Amino acid sequence: MYMRQILRFDELDSTNAYAKRNCSLLSDQTVLVARTQTAGRGRMKRVWLSQAGGLYFSVLLKPSQTQFLPNLTQWMALAVCESAREAGAEAFLKWPNDVLAGGKKLCGILSEAVTGKNGFEALVLGVGVNVAQADLSRAGQPAVSLKMLGIALTPEEMLQRILDRFFEGYEQVVNRGFESIREAYLARFPYIGKPVTIRYGAQEAAGTVQTLSPRGTLLLQTPQGVTEISIGDMMV
Ligand code: BTN
Protein backbone atom coordinates (compact mmCIF):
# COMPACT_ATOMS: atom_id res chain seq x y z
CA MET A 1 0.00 0.00 0.00
CA TYR A 2 1.26 3.43 -0.97
CA MET A 3 2.17 5.46 2.16
CA ARG A 4 4.03 8.53 0.91
CA GLN A 5 3.03 12.13 1.52
CA ILE A 6 0.03 13.33 -0.48
CA LEU A 7 -0.82 17.05 -0.36
CA ARG A 8 -4.39 17.78 -1.43
CA PHE A 9 -5.68 21.15 -2.67
CA ASP A 10 -9.13 22.31 -3.63
CA GLU A 11 -7.69 24.58 -6.33
CA LEU A 12 -4.17 25.30 -7.64
CA ASP A 13 -2.88 27.12 -10.69
CA SER A 14 -1.12 23.94 -11.75
CA THR A 15 0.15 21.02 -9.68
CA ASN A 16 3.32 21.00 -11.80
CA ALA A 17 3.92 24.71 -11.22
CA TYR A 18 3.34 24.26 -7.47
CA ALA A 19 5.76 21.32 -7.31
CA LYS A 20 8.43 23.26 -9.17
CA ARG A 21 8.01 26.40 -7.02
CA ASN A 22 8.29 24.40 -3.80
CA CYS A 23 10.72 21.76 -4.97
CA SER A 24 13.39 22.40 -2.32
CA LEU A 25 10.83 22.24 0.53
CA LEU A 26 9.18 19.01 -0.61
CA SER A 27 10.60 15.57 -0.02
CA ASP A 28 11.23 12.90 -2.61
CA GLN A 29 8.04 11.18 -3.85
CA THR A 30 5.63 13.84 -2.58
CA VAL A 31 2.33 13.85 -4.48
CA LEU A 32 0.37 17.06 -5.10
CA VAL A 33 -3.29 16.69 -6.06
CA ALA A 34 -5.76 19.43 -6.98
CA ARG A 35 -9.53 19.09 -7.38
CA THR A 36 -9.35 21.83 -10.06
CA GLN A 37 -6.58 23.83 -11.72
CA THR A 38 -6.88 27.42 -12.97
CA ALA A 39 -3.83 27.21 -15.28
CA GLY A 40 -3.43 23.52 -16.09
CA ARG A 41 -0.72 23.04 -18.68
CA GLY A 42 -0.10 20.39 -21.30
CA ARG A 43 2.82 19.56 -23.54
CA MET A 44 3.78 22.01 -26.31
CA LYS A 45 2.44 24.93 -24.24
CA ARG A 46 -1.12 23.66 -24.63
CA VAL A 47 -3.82 24.38 -22.07
CA TRP A 48 -5.10 21.41 -20.01
CA LEU A 49 -8.77 21.91 -19.21
CA SER A 50 -8.98 21.16 -15.46
CA GLN A 51 -12.55 21.13 -14.23
CA ALA A 52 -13.87 19.16 -11.27
CA GLY A 53 -14.24 15.46 -11.99
CA GLY A 54 -10.83 15.05 -13.58
CA LEU A 55 -7.74 13.82 -11.77
CA TYR A 56 -4.88 16.32 -11.68
CA PHE A 57 -1.71 15.40 -9.85
CA SER A 58 2.06 15.71 -9.88
CA VAL A 59 4.66 13.42 -8.38
CA LEU A 60 7.90 15.07 -7.32
CA LEU A 61 10.82 12.68 -7.73
CA LYS A 62 14.41 13.03 -6.61
CA PRO A 63 15.78 9.71 -7.88
CA SER A 64 19.17 8.36 -6.81
CA GLN A 65 20.28 8.25 -10.44
CA THR A 66 19.12 10.18 -13.48
CA GLN A 67 20.11 8.00 -16.42
CA PHE A 68 16.57 6.83 -17.15
CA LEU A 69 14.40 9.90 -16.48
CA PRO A 70 12.42 9.74 -19.77
CA ASN A 71 11.54 6.14 -18.98
CA LEU A 72 9.92 7.20 -15.70
CA THR A 73 7.40 9.17 -17.75
CA GLN A 74 6.75 6.12 -19.91
CA TRP A 75 6.35 4.03 -16.76
CA MET A 76 3.77 6.48 -15.41
CA ALA A 77 1.84 6.24 -18.70
CA LEU A 78 1.88 2.46 -18.44
CA ALA A 79 0.77 2.59 -14.79
CA VAL A 80 -2.20 4.80 -15.78
CA CYS A 81 -3.02 2.56 -18.75
CA GLU A 82 -3.01 -0.60 -16.63
CA SER A 83 -5.08 1.08 -13.91
CA ALA A 84 -7.66 2.14 -16.50
CA ARG A 85 -7.75 -1.39 -17.94
CA GLU A 86 -8.18 -2.85 -14.46
CA ALA A 87 -11.21 -0.56 -14.12
CA GLY A 88 -12.62 -1.93 -17.40
CA ALA A 89 -11.42 0.52 -20.06
CA GLU A 90 -9.80 -0.69 -23.28
CA ALA A 91 -6.91 1.70 -22.84
CA PHE A 92 -3.70 1.70 -24.83
CA LEU A 93 -0.54 3.76 -25.17
CA LYS A 94 0.42 6.28 -27.78
CA TRP A 95 4.19 6.70 -27.56
CA PRO A 96 5.78 8.25 -25.65
CA ASN A 97 3.31 8.92 -22.87
CA ASP A 98 -0.34 9.40 -23.87
CA VAL A 99 -3.07 7.02 -22.81
CA LEU A 100 -5.98 6.66 -25.24
CA ALA A 101 -9.28 4.80 -25.26
CA GLY A 102 -11.39 4.48 -28.40
CA GLY A 103 -8.84 6.68 -30.16
CA LYS A 104 -9.48 9.58 -27.75
CA LYS A 105 -7.26 10.97 -25.04
CA LEU A 106 -7.83 9.53 -21.57
CA CYS A 107 -4.61 10.79 -19.95
CA GLY A 108 -1.75 13.13 -20.71
CA ILE A 109 1.55 13.52 -18.87
CA LEU A 110 3.75 16.59 -18.67
CA SER A 111 7.18 15.83 -17.25
CA GLU A 112 9.45 18.69 -16.29
CA ALA A 113 12.93 18.70 -14.79
CA VAL A 114 13.85 21.16 -12.07
CA THR A 115 17.45 22.31 -12.30
CA GLY A 116 19.51 24.51 -9.99
CA LYS A 117 23.11 25.61 -9.54
CA ASN A 118 24.24 22.02 -9.23
CA GLY A 119 22.27 20.73 -12.17
CA PHE A 120 19.34 18.30 -11.86
CA GLU A 121 17.28 18.63 -8.67
CA ALA A 122 14.01 16.86 -9.36
CA LEU A 123 11.63 15.48 -11.93
CA VAL A 124 8.00 16.55 -11.81
CA LEU A 125 5.62 14.08 -13.43
CA GLY A 126 2.31 15.87 -13.98
CA VAL A 127 -0.60 13.62 -14.79
CA GLY A 128 -4.07 14.55 -16.00
CA VAL A 129 -6.60 11.72 -16.19
CA ASN A 130 -10.15 12.13 -17.45
CA VAL A 131 -12.12 10.29 -14.79
CA ALA A 132 -15.60 11.57 -13.98
CA GLN A 133 -16.18 14.46 -16.40
CA ALA A 134 -19.46 14.16 -18.30
CA ASP A 135 -18.46 16.54 -21.10
CA LEU A 136 -15.02 17.10 -22.62
CA SER A 137 -16.09 19.00 -25.72
CA ARG A 138 -13.95 21.97 -24.63
CA ALA A 139 -10.76 19.92 -24.19
CA GLY A 140 -9.31 21.15 -27.49
CA GLN A 141 -8.71 17.61 -28.75
CA PRO A 142 -10.75 14.41 -28.93
CA ALA A 143 -10.94 13.30 -25.30
CA VAL A 144 -12.82 10.71 -23.27
CA SER A 145 -13.34 10.09 -19.55
CA LEU A 146 -13.80 6.82 -17.68
CA LYS A 147 -17.34 7.99 -16.91
CA MET A 148 -18.06 8.44 -20.63
CA LEU A 149 -16.90 4.84 -21.05
CA GLY A 150 -19.44 3.74 -18.45
CA ILE A 151 -16.92 3.32 -15.63
CA ALA A 152 -17.84 4.85 -12.27
CA LEU A 153 -14.70 5.68 -10.32
CA THR A 154 -13.81 8.77 -8.30
CA PRO A 155 -10.63 10.73 -9.04
CA GLU A 156 -9.35 9.69 -5.59
CA GLU A 157 -9.90 5.98 -6.27
CA MET A 158 -8.10 6.29 -9.60
CA LEU A 159 -5.23 8.14 -7.93
CA GLN A 160 -4.71 5.36 -5.39
CA ARG A 161 -4.67 2.67 -8.08
CA ILE A 162 -2.15 4.60 -10.17
CA LEU A 163 0.18 5.41 -7.26
CA ASP A 164 0.17 1.82 -5.97
CA ARG A 165 1.21 0.58 -9.38
CA PHE A 166 3.69 3.34 -10.16
CA PHE A 167 5.63 3.02 -6.91
CA GLU A 168 5.64 -0.78 -7.03
CA GLY A 169 7.86 -0.65 -10.13
CA TYR A 170 9.52 2.71 -9.53
CA GLU A 171 12.95 1.55 -8.26
CA GLN A 172 13.29 -0.95 -11.09
CA VAL A 173 12.77 1.76 -13.70
CA VAL A 174 15.13 4.16 -11.89
CA ASN A 175 17.85 1.51 -11.99
CA ARG A 176 17.20 -0.41 -15.20
CA GLY A 177 15.20 1.98 -17.38
CA PHE A 178 12.89 0.95 -20.20
CA GLU A 179 14.27 -2.57 -20.36
CA SER A 180 12.40 -3.39 -17.16
CA ILE A 181 9.02 -2.40 -18.68
CA ARG A 182 9.54 -2.85 -22.43
CA GLU A 183 7.53 -6.04 -22.79
CA ALA A 184 4.59 -4.69 -20.76
CA TYR A 185 4.71 -1.38 -22.66
CA LEU A 186 4.77 -3.10 -26.07
CA ALA A 187 1.75 -5.18 -25.06
CA ARG A 188 -0.26 -1.92 -24.84
CA PHE A 189 1.30 -0.22 -27.87
CA PRO A 190 -0.73 -1.05 -31.00
CA TYR A 191 1.31 0.92 -33.56
CA ILE A 192 4.05 -1.56 -34.54
CA GLY A 193 3.97 -1.90 -38.34
CA LYS A 194 1.57 1.04 -38.68
CA PRO A 195 2.15 4.15 -40.80
CA VAL A 196 2.61 7.29 -38.69
CA THR A 197 3.98 10.80 -38.88
CA ILE A 198 6.11 12.00 -35.98
CA ARG A 199 6.68 15.64 -35.24
CA TYR A 200 9.85 16.17 -33.22
CA GLY A 201 11.48 19.53 -32.59
CA ALA A 202 11.10 21.47 -35.83
CA GLN A 203 11.18 18.27 -37.87
CA GLU A 204 8.60 15.83 -39.13
CA ALA A 205 9.14 12.26 -40.32
CA ALA A 206 6.71 9.87 -41.96
CA GLY A 207 7.23 6.14 -41.97
CA THR A 208 6.27 2.83 -40.42
CA VAL A 209 6.82 2.10 -36.73
CA GLN A 210 9.44 -0.65 -36.57
CA THR A 211 9.60 -1.10 -32.81
CA LEU A 212 10.57 0.60 -29.55
CA SER A 213 14.25 0.21 -28.68
CA PRO A 214 15.49 -1.10 -25.30
CA ARG A 215 15.95 2.59 -24.40
CA GLY A 216 12.29 3.44 -25.06
CA THR A 217 13.02 5.40 -28.24
CA LEU A 218 10.91 4.91 -31.36
CA LEU A 219 12.47 3.30 -34.42
CA LEU A 220 10.79 4.60 -37.55
CA GLN A 221 11.31 2.91 -40.90
CA THR A 222 11.43 5.65 -43.53
CA PRO A 223 12.33 5.52 -47.22
CA GLN A 224 15.76 6.86 -46.19
CA GLY A 225 16.37 4.16 -43.56
CA VAL A 226 15.63 3.75 -39.86
CA THR A 227 15.37 6.93 -37.79
CA GLU A 228 15.59 6.78 -33.99
CA ILE A 229 13.38 9.36 -32.24
CA SER A 230 13.62 9.94 -28.50
CA ILE A 231 10.72 12.37 -28.02
CA GLY A 232 7.98 13.63 -30.30
CA ASP A 233 4.30 13.80 -31.13
CA MET A 234 2.88 10.80 -32.95
CA MET A 235 0.15 11.64 -35.44
CA VAL A 236 -1.92 8.67 -36.47
C1 BTN B 1 -0.42 16.64 -22.30
O1 BTN B 1 -0.31 17.65 -23.00
O2 BTN B 1 -0.85 15.59 -22.78
C2 BTN B 1 -0.01 16.65 -20.85
C3 BTN B 1 -1.12 17.09 -19.92
C4 BTN B 1 -0.69 17.11 -18.47
C5 BTN B 1 -1.75 17.67 -17.55
C6 BTN B 1 -1.40 17.50 -16.10
S1 BTN B 1 -2.75 17.87 -15.02
C7 BTN B 1 -1.69 17.81 -13.63
C8 BTN B 1 -0.39 18.49 -14.05
N1 BTN B 1 -0.47 19.93 -13.86
C9 BTN B 1 -0.44 20.58 -15.02
O3 BTN B 1 -0.51 21.83 -15.15
N2 BTN B 1 -0.32 19.73 -16.04
C10 BTN B 1 -0.25 18.36 -15.59
Residues whose N, C-alpha, C, O or C-beta is under 5 A from the ligand:
A	BS01	BTN	S14 T15 N16 A39 G40 R41 G42 R43 W48 Y56 F57 G108 I109 L110 G126 V127 G128
